Amino acid sequence: TSNYKLELLVALLKRKIHPTFHVGLLRPYVASDDQAFPDRSTPKPYDFGIDDKHEWFVDEILGHRHDAGGLEFEVRWSLGDTT
């Protein structure tokens, strides 16, 4: 066939992400070439500004936005509250 079916996480399937793609949409992975692009920076994971001693469990990320202060998330926590 000319389609690929990916094994997606249940959370992605619930968001109506379709797991089947035509081969024309897929491209092979090409590693970054540090010689050709020496100043290219690798994105760093977002720092939430909380030390590792404090952990909370997230049930769902409901939304996000960018503003002057940075990145904000609307989260439903395992205890049931939303912030």
N, C-alpha and C positions, 0 to 999 in steps of 0.2 A: 504494500500500500504506500501511499505518499503522505501518510500521517504518522505522527508520533504521539503516544499517550504517556503522560508523565504521572508518577505517583505523587500526588499532592497531599499536604497535611489536611486533616479534616477541617481545620479552621479556614483554610483557603477555599475548600469546596463549599463551605457554608456561605462564603462571600461571593459565591457564583463565579469563581475563577474556573474557566473551562480547562480540563486537563489535556485535551487533544489539540495538536497544532499541525498545520501543514508543513512539510519539510522546507518550503520556501521561506518560512519565518525563522527558522533555526540557523544559527551560525556557529562555527567551531570556536572554542575558547582560544584566545591568543594572549599569552603572558605579556605583561608590560616589559618593554625594552628600556632598561635604565641607561644604556649607552646612547640610544637614539633620543631619549627624553630624560636627561639627567635631573631636571628641576621639577619633574612631575611628583607631586606629593600624594601619598597614599591616604585616603580618608581614615580618620581615627574614629573609634567608637565614641558615641556621645557620652560625655561625663555628666551624670546627674547631680554631682556635687554632694553625695551622701557617702559616708564611710561604709566599709563593708560589714561593720558590726550590726548595722540596722538592716533588717530584711523584712519586706512585706510581699505578700503574694497577690499578683494581679490576676483577676478573672478575665478581664477584657479591656482592651484599649478602645474607647468609644470614639475618639477623635483626636486631632492635633492641629496646631497652628504655629506659625512663626510670627514673632513680634519683635519689637526693639530689644526686649530683654532676653531673647533666645527662642528656644523651642518649648512649647507647652503641650501637655497631653491631658486629655480627659480620660480618667481611669475608673473602672469599677473594681474595687478591692475585694479580696476573699471574705472580708467581714461584712460585705454588703453595702458599704458606703461608696459614694462617688465623689471624686475631686477632680 
